[in-house]
C-alpha cells in the first residue's frame, strides 16, 4: 500500500519534533561530514558547504543555550585545543598567501570547532548518541562503496577519498570506537547486526592493503583488548578478534594472495617507505630554513618545489607526515601545541582508567575512543590524516566525548555562563547572528566563486569565451582574494586573442593589456604560483607585434621566473626551450 507524500511528511515532522534538539544537532553534524567527503582538497564548494553547515550548528547551539546557559570544561585539553586554533589564526598575519591560510584555518582547525560545539551542546549524551550513530552509518556506506569499487568495478577501493590509505584510516577511526559498543552490547539481534557491520568495516580496511593502516589497526586493537580483557565476556572479546582476523583472511583470498605479500613488506621499511624518506629528508631542510614561525598554514605545496628531490614521484601537496608538515607550516609553537594536545588526551585516558570509581563499561568505551585516536596519531606519521576534513570532524566529536567521560568520572569545579541573566533574548540572538554573519558570508562566497570558476573552465573548453569571461569576472568580484580565478581569466584571454581578426589590432591590444593586469593582481595575491609567470611568458611570446622589440626578453624573464618558482614546471621548461631553439640557441 502506497503512503501519501503528505502523510509521510507529517510522520517525519512528528519524528523530528519528538527527537528534538539532539536529532537536529546530530543531523547537522552528519550533513557537514557528508559534504566534506566530496572535498578532497580540490572541490572547494563542498568544503564551503560543510563549514556553512557547521555555522548553522553553531547558531543552533548558541540559541539553544540562551536560557539554560553553557558549562565550558575547565580542562587542559580544552585550553590546548583553543590555543592551537588561536595560533593557526595568528599565523595569518605572516603568511605570504593569506587566502590559502584562511581556508586552511577553517579546514585544519575544524576539529577544535566541533569539539566546542559538542561540549557546549545541551543534552550532550543524546547529541552524542545521534551523532555517533549517523557517523557510523556514513562510515558503513563508505566501507560498502569501497568494496563495490574493488569487487564489482575492479577499481581502487577508496570510496570518495583520493587514496585508499585515507579511506582505510577513516574506517578505522569509526570502527574502533564502534567496536567498544559491540563488546558491551547485550546479546541479541542488535549485537548480531553490529557484528556484521563491523565485519564489513574490517574487510573494507583489509582490501586496501595499506601497511601503515595495518600497523595502526594492530595498535588500536591491542589497546582495546588490554582494557576490555576481563571487563567484557571473553567469548565476545575473542569473537571480535576472530572477526578481524577472518576479514583479513577473506581479503587475502579475494585478492588472490596479493594482500599477504604486500603486508609482509612491512618488515622491510627501507623499501616500503622509500618515497616518503625522500620527501622527509627534503622537508626537514624546510624546517631548518624556517623553524620558528613556519611558512604559513596550507602553503607547504607552494614552497615545496625548490626543495623537491628529482626522484620524488608524489603529487607534492603533502609531506606524508603531518607532524613534520604542521611544523613546516605553523612553526615550532604549532607542533608543540599539537603534541601537547596528544599528551593531554593520553593523560585523560590514564587518569580515567586508573580511577577506582570508573565503571568497567566507561573504561571499555574510553578504550575504543582512545584506540581510534591513537591509530590516527600513529598513521599520520606516514600520511596526511590531519588534512582530511571529514576525519577532523570525527576526531573533534571523539575528543568531546572523551572530555565528557572524563568530566563525568572526575568531577571538577566548573562555572556556568548564562546569557539570559545578562542580556535580552532578542538582543542575544541578534549578537550571535552578527558574529556568525562574517563566516557564513565568507563560506557562501568561497563556494559560489569556486563553482563559477569550474563552470567557466567548462564553458571555455566548449568555445563559449564571452560566457566564460563573464563567469570569471563574477567569481573574482565575489572572492577577490583568490589568484586562481585571476590566472584562469588571464589564460582565457590569452587563448581568445588569436581567435580575433588580425585586422582588429585595438581589440587584441585591449585583451592583452587586460590579461597582463590580471596576472599582476594574481602575482600580488600569490607570488608562488608558477602558472602566473608561465602564462605571462606565453602572452609575450604569442603576441610579438603587440609587445614590441623586447618581447623575447620579456618572455624569457617570465619563463625563468616560473622555473625559479618551480624547477619541475616542465611545461614552462619545454616552452622556453622551444623558444630558444627558434633563435638558434641550442646550448
C-alpha positions in Angstrom: 0.0 0.0 0.0 1.4 3.3 -1.0 1.7 6.0 1.7 0.7 9.5 0.5 3.5 12.1 0.5 1.7 14.4 2.8 1.2 11.6 5.4 4.9 10.6 5.1 6.0 14.3 5.5 3.8 14.6 8.6 5.3 11.4 10.1 8.8 12.7 9.5 7.9 16.1 11.1 6.5 14.3 14.1 9.6 12.2 14.4 11.9 15.2 14.4 9.7 17.0 16.8 9.8 14.1 19.2 13.6 13.6 18.8 14.1 17.3 19.2 17.3 19.2 19.6 19.7 16.2 19.8 18.4 14.8 16.5 18.9 18.2 14.8 22.3 18.5 16.3 23.4 15.1 15.1 21.8 15.6 11.6 23.6 18.9 11.0 27.0 17.4 12.0 26.3 14.4 9.8 25.4 16.6 6.9 28.6 18.6 7.4 30.5 15.3 7.4 28.8 14.0 4.2 29.5 17.3 2.4 33.2 17.2 3.4 33.6 13.7 1.9 33.5 15.3 -1.6 36.0 18.0 -0.9 39.3 16.1 -1.2 41.3 19.3 -1.3 40.0 20.2 -4.7 36.3 20.9 -4.8 36.2 24.0 -2.5 32.5 24.3 -2.8 32.0 21.1 -0.8 34.3 22.4 1.9 32.4 25.7 2.0 29.1 23.7 2.3 30.5 21.6 5.1 31.7 24.7 7.0 28.4 26.5 6.4 26.5 23.6 8.0 28.9 23.9 11.0 28.0 27.6 11.2 24.3 26.6 11.3 25.1 24.1 14.0 27.0 26.8 16.0 23.9 29.1 15.7 21.7 26.2 17.0 24.0 25.6 20.0 24.2 29.3 20.9 20.5 29.9 20.6 19.5 26.8 22.4 21.8 27.6 25.3 20.4 31.1 25.9 18.1 30.1 28.8 20.0 27.1 30.3 23.5 28.5 29.8 26.8 26.9 28.9 29.2 24.9 31.1 32.6 25.0 29.4 35.0 22.4 30.8 38.0 23.6 32.8 40.4 21.2 31.3 43.9 21.2 29.9 42.6 19.6 26.7 40.1 22.3 26.1 42.7 25.0 26.7 45.3 23.5 24.4 42.8 22.9 21.6 41.8 26.6 21.8 45.4 27.8 21.9 46.2 25.6 18.9 43.3 27.1 16.9 44.3 30.6 18.1 47.9 30.0 16.8 46.6 29.0 13.4 44.6 32.2 13.3 47.7 34.3 14.4 49.7 32.7 11.6 47.5 34.5 9.0 49.4 37.7 9.9 52.7 36.5 8.4 51.5 34.0 5.7 52.7 35.1 2.2 49.5 33.7 0.7 46.8 34.7 3.3 43.8 33.5 1.4 45.2 29.9 1.3 46.0 30.1 5.0 42.5 31.4 5.8 40.8 28.5 4.0 43.2 26.1 5.9 42.5 27.8 9.2 38.8 26.7 8.9 39.8 23.4 7.3 42.6 22.2 9.6 41.1 23.8 12.7 37.6 22.3 12.2 38.2 19.6 14.9 38.5 22.3 17.5 35.3 23.9 16.4 33.4 20.5 16.5 34.9 19.8 20.0 33.5 23.1 21.3 30.1 22.6 19.6 29.9 19.1 21.2 31.0 20.1 24.8 28.7 23.2 24.8 25.7 21.3 23.4 22.6 20.9 25.5 21.8 17.2 26.3 25.3 16.1 25.3 24.6 12.4 25.9 21.7 12.3 23.5 23.6 14.5 21.0 26.5 12.0 21.1 24.1 9.1 20.5 22.5 10.7 17.5 25.8 12.0 16.0 27.8 8.7 16.6 25.1 6.6 15.0 24.8 8.8 11.9 28.6 8.9 11.7 28.6 5.1 11.9 26.1 4.8 9.1 28.1 7.2 7.0 31.3 5.1 7.6 29.4 1.9 6.7 28.3 3.5 3.4 32.0 4.3 2.7 33.0 0.7 3.5 30.4 -0.7 1.2 31.3 1.8 -1.5 35.0 0.7 -1.3 34.1 -3.0 -1.5 31.8 -2.3 -4.5 34.6 -0.3 -6.3 37.0 -3.3 -5.9 34.8 -6.3 -6.3 32.3 -5.1 -8.9 34.0 -2.3 -10.8 37.6 -3.7 -10.4 38.9 -0.3 -9.3 40.7 1.2 -6.4 38.8 0.7 -3.0 38.9 4.3 -1.8 35.2 5.4 -1.8 35.2 9.2 -2.0 38.8 9.7 -0.9 41.9 10.5 -3.0 43.8 7.5 -1.7 43.0 4.1 -0.3 45.1 4.9 2.7 42.9 7.8 3.7 39.8 5.7 3.1 41.1 2.9 5.4 42.2 5.4 8.1 38.7 6.9 8.1 37.2 3.5 8.5 39.5 2.7 11.5 38.6 5.9 13.1 35.0 4.9 13.1 35.2 1.1 13.5 37.4 1.0 16.7 35.1 3.2 18.9 32.1 1.2 17.4 33.9 -2.0 18.5 33.8 -1.0 22.1 30.0 -0.7 21.9 29.9 -4.1 20.3 31.9 -5.5 23.2 29.5 -4.0 25.7 26.2 -4.7 23.8 23.8 -7.3 25.3 23.4 -10.5 23.3 20.6 -10.2 20.7 19.7 -9.0 17.3 21.4 -5.6 17.7 24.6 -7.3 18.7 24.5 -9.6 15.6 23.8 -6.6 13.3 26.7 -4.7 14.8 29.0 -7.7 14.4 28.0 -8.0 10.7 28.6 -4.2 10.1 32.0 -4.3 11.8 33.0 -7.3 9.6 32.2 -5.2 6.6 34.3 -2.3 8.1 37.3 -4.5 8.7 37.0 -6.3 5.3 36.9 -2.9 3.6 40.0 -1.9 5.6 41.9 -5.1 4.8 41.3 -5.0 1.0 43.1 -1.6 0.8 46.4 -3.4 1.6 47.6 -0.4 3.5 50.7 -1.3 5.5 50.5 1.8 7.7 46.8 1.2 8.4 47.6 -2.4 9.4 50.1 -1.2 12.0 47.7 1.4 13.2 44.9 -1.2 13.5 47.1 -3.6 15.5 48.0 -0.7 17.9 44.3 0.2 18.3 43.2 -3.4 18.7 45.9 -4.1 21.3 44.8 -1.1 23.3 41.1 -2.1 23.3 42.0 -5.7 24.1 44.2 -4.7 27.0 41.4 -2.6 28.6 38.5 -4.9 27.7 40.2 -8.0 29.0 38.1 -9.4 31.9 35.8 -6.4 31.7 33.7 -7.9 28.9 32.7 -11.6 28.3 35.7 -13.5 27.0 33.7 -15.1 24.2 32.7 -11.6 23.0 36.3 -10.3 23.0 37.7 -13.4 21.2 34.8 -13.3 18.8 35.7 -9.7 17.9 39.4 -10.6 17.4 38.4 -13.5 15.3 36.1 -11.2 13.2 39.1 -9.0 12.4 41.4 -11.9 11.5 38.7 -13.5 9.3 38.2 -10.2 7.5 41.9 -10.1 6.6 42.0 -13.8 5.6 39.0 -13.3 3.3 40.5 -10.2 1.9 43.7 -12.1 1.0 41.6 -14.8 -0.6 39.6 -12.2 -2.7 42.9 -10.6 -3.8 44.4 -13.9 -4.7 47.3 -13.7 -2.1 48.3 -10.1 -3.1 47.5 -8.8 0.4 49.8 -11.3 2.2 52.7 -10.3 0.0 52.1 -6.6 0.4 51.8 -6.7 4.2 54.9 -8.8 4.5 56.9 -5.8 3.1 56.2 -4.0 6.4 59.3 -5.9 7.6 61.4 -4.1 5.0 60.9 -0.4 5.9 63.7 0.7 3.7 61.8 -0.4 0.6 58.3 0.1 1.8 58.8 3.8 2.6 61.4 4.8 0.1 59.4 7.6 -1.4 58.4 9.0 2.0 62.1 9.0 3.1 62.9 11.2 0.1 60.1 13.6 1.0 61.0 13.7 4.7 64.7 14.4 4.1 64.0 17.4 1.9 61.1 18.6 4.1 63.5 18.6 7.1 65.5 21.2 5.2 62.4 23.4 5.0 62.1 23.1 8.8 65.7 24.2 9.3 65.2 27.2 7.0 62.1 28.5 8.9 61.8 26.6 12.2 60.1 29.3 14.4 57.0 30.7 12.6 56.8 28.4 9.6 55.8 29.3 6.0 52.1 29.7 6.6 49.3 27.2 7.1 48.4 25.3 4.0 51.2 26.8 1.9 53.6 23.8 2.0 52.9 22.9 -1.6 53.7 26.4 -2.8 57.1 26.5 -1.1 58.0 22.8 -1.8 59.1 22.8 -5.5 62.6 24.2 -5.0 63.3 21.7 -2.2 61.8 18.7 -4.0 64.0 15.7 -4.8 64.2 14.8 -8.5 63.2 11.2 -7.7 60.1 12.2 -5.7 57.1 10.9 -7.6 54.4 12.2 -5.2 51.8 14.9 -6.1 53.7 17.4 -3.9 50.9 18.6 -1.8 51.7 16.8 1.5 54.8 15.7 3.4 53.1 12.4 4.3 54.0 13.1 7.9 51.6 15.6 9.5 53.9 16.3 12.4 56.6 17.5 10.0 54.1 19.4 7.8 52.5 21.2 10.8 56.0 22.2 11.9 56.8 23.5 8.4 53.6 25.5 8.1 52.9 26.7 11.6 56.4 26.7 13.2 57.7 25.4 16.5 54.7 26.7 18.5 52.3 24.8 16.2 53.9 21.4 16.5 54.5 21.8 20.3 50.8 22.6 20.8 49.7 19.6 18.7 51.9 17.3 20.7 50.7 18.8 23.9 47.1 18.1 22.8 48.1 14.4 22.3 49.7 14.3 25.7 46.6 15.8 27.3 44.4 13.2 25.6 46.7 10.4 26.9 46.7 11.9 30.4 42.9 12.0 30.5 42.8 8.3 29.4 45.2 7.2 32.1 43.5 9.3 34.7 40.0 7.8 34.0 41.2 4.2 33.6 43.1 4.4 36.9 40.2 6.0 38.7 38.7 3.3 41.0 35.3 4.8 40.7 35.2 4.5 36.9 32.7 1.8 35.7 34.1 -1.0 33.5 31.7 0.0 30.7 33.2 3.5 30.7 36.7 2.1 30.6 35.9 0.0 27.6 34.2 2.9 25.8 37.1 5.1 26.6 39.5 2.4 25.2 37.6 2.4 21.9 37.8 6.2 21.6 41.4 6.2 22.5 42.2 3.3 20.2 40.7 5.2 17.2 42.6 8.4 18.1 45.9 6.6 18.7 45.5 4.8 15.4 45.3 8.1 13.6 48.0 9.7 15.7 50.3 6.9 14.6 49.1 6.6 11.0 49.6 10.3 10.4 53.3 9.8 10.8 53.1 8.3 7.3 50.2 10.1 5.7 48.2 13.3 5.9 45.1 12.4 8.1 45.2 15.8 9.8 44.5 17.4 6.5 41.5 15.2 5.7 38.4 17.3 6.6 35.9 14.5 7.3 38.5 12.8 9.6 38.9 16.1 11.5 35.2 16.4 12.1 35.0 12.9 13.6 38.2 13.5 15.7 36.6 16.6 17.2 33.5 14.7 18.1 35.6 11.9 19.7 37.6 14.4 21.7 34.4 15.9 23.0 33.1 12.5 24.1 36.5 11.8 25.8 36.2 15.1 27.7 32.6 14.2 28.7 33.6 10.8 30.1 36.5 12.4 32.0 34.2 15.1 33.5 31.6 12.6 34.4 34.1 10.3 36.2 36.3 13.0 37.7 34.0 15.9 38.9 35.8 19.2 38.9 34.9 22.8 39.8 33.1 24.3 36.9 31.3 27.5 36.1 28.1 28.3 34.1 27.7 31.1 31.6 24.1 32.2 31.5 23.4 34.8 28.8 19.8 35.1 30.0 20.9 36.8 33.1 22.9 39.5 31.2 21.1 40.3 28.0 17.6 40.0 26.5 16.7 37.1 24.2 16.3 39.2 21.0 19.5 41.1 21.6 21.4 37.9 22.3 20.0 36.3 19.1 21.0 39.4 17.1 24.5 39.5 18.5 25.2 35.8 17.8 23.8 36.1 14.3 26.0 39.1 13.6 29.1 37.3 15.0 28.4 34.4 12.6 27.5 36.5 9.7 31.1 37.0 8.5 32.0 33.3 8.3 28.6 32.5 6.8 29.0 35.1 4.0 32.7 34.1 3.6 31.8 30.4 3.1 28.9 31.3 0.7 31.3 33.5 -1.3 34.0 30.8 -1.3 31.7 28.1 -2.6 30.0 30.2 -5.2 33.3 31.6 -6.5 34.8 28.1 -6.8 31.7 26.8 -8.6 31.7 29.7 -11.1 35.4 29.1 -11.8 34.8 25.4 -12.6 31.8 26.4 -14.8 33.9 29.0 -16.6 36.6 26.4 -17.4 33.9 24.1 -18.8 32.5 26.9 -21.0 36.0 27.8 -22.2 36.6 24.2 -23.4 33.4 24.5 -25.4 34.5 27.7 -27.0 32.0 30.0 -25.2 34.6 32.7 -24.5 32.3 35.6 -23.5 30.3 33.4 -21.1 33.4 32.1 -19.5 34.9 35.5 -19.1 31.8 36.8 -17.5 31.7 34.0 -15.0 35.4 34.5 -14.1 34.8 38.2 -13.6 31.9 37.5 -11.3 33.9 34.8 -9.4 36.6 37.4 -8.8 34.1 40.0 -7.6 32.6 37.5 -5.1 36.0 36.3 -3.8 38.7 38.9 -4.6 41.4 37.1 -2.6 41.9 34.1 -4.8 44.6 34.2 -7.5 43.3 31.1 -9.2 40.4 33.0 -10.7 42.7 35.7 -12.0 45.1 33.2 -13.6 42.3 31.3 -15.2 40.8 34.5 -16.6 44.2 35.7 -17.9 44.7 32.3 -19.6 41.3 32.5 -21.1 42.1 35.9 -22.6 45.4 34.6 -23.9 43.5 31.9 -25.8 40.9 34.4 -27.1 43.4 36.8 -28.6 44.4 34.6 -31.6 40.7 34.0 -32.3 40.2 37.7 -33.2 40.8 39.0 -36.7 44.3 40.1 -37.4 42.9 43.5 -38.5 41.3 44.1 -35.1 44.5 45.4 -33.6 42.8 47.6 -31.0 40.7 44.8 -29.6 43.7 42.4 -29.4 45.7 45.1 -27.6 42.9 45.6 -25.1 42.6 41.9 -24.3 46.4 41.7 -23.9 46.5 44.6 -21.6 43.7 43.2 -19.5 45.4 39.8 -19.3 48.6 41.3 -18.1 46.8 43.4 -15.5 45.1 40.2 -14.2 48.4 38.5 -13.9 49.8 41.4 -11.9 47.0 41.1 -9.5 47.5 37.4 -9.3 51.2 37.8 -8.5 50.3 40.3 -5.8 47.9 37.9 -4.2 50.1 34.8 -4.6 53.7 35.2 -5.8 54.4 31.5 -5.5 52.2 30.1 -8.4 54.5 29.3 -11.4 51.5 29.3 -13.8 51.2 33.1 -13.3 54.7 33.7 -14.9 54.3 30.9 -17.5 51.1 32.5 -18.9 52.7 35.9 -18.9 55.6 34.5 -20.9 53.2 32.9 -23.4 51.4 36.2 -23.8 54.7 37.9 -24.7 55.8 35.1 -27.0 52.5 34.7 -28.8 52.0 38.5 -29.4 55.3 39.9 -30.5 53.7 42.5 -32.8 51.7 43.9 -29.8 54.6 43.9 -27.4 57.4 45.4 -29.4 61.1 44.6 -29.8 61.6 43.4 -26.2 59.0 40.6 -26.5 61.6 37.8 -26.4 63.5 39.3 -23.5 60.3 39.7 -21.5 59.1 36.2 -22.4 62.5 34.7 -21.3 62.3 36.6 -18.0 58.8 35.2 -17.3 59.8 31.6 -18.1 62.9 31.9 -15.9 60.8 33.3 -13.1 58.4 30.3 -13.4 61.3 27.9 -13.3 62.8 29.6 -10.2 59.4 29.2 -8.5 59.1 25.6 -9.6 62.1 23.9 -11.1 59.9 20.9 -12.1 57.4 23.1 -14.1 58.2 21.0 -17.2 55.5 22.7 -19.3 57.3 26.0 -18.8 60.7 24.5 -19.4 59.7 22.9 -22.7 58.0 26.1 -24.0 61.1 28.1 -23.0 63.4 25.6 -24.7 61.4 25.7 -27.9 61.6 29.5 -28.0 65.3 29.3 -27.5 65.6 26.8 -30.3 63.7 29.1 -32.6 66.5 31.7 -32.0 69.2 29.0 -32.7 70.3 29.0 -29.0 70.9 25.2 -28.9 73.1 25.2 -25.8 
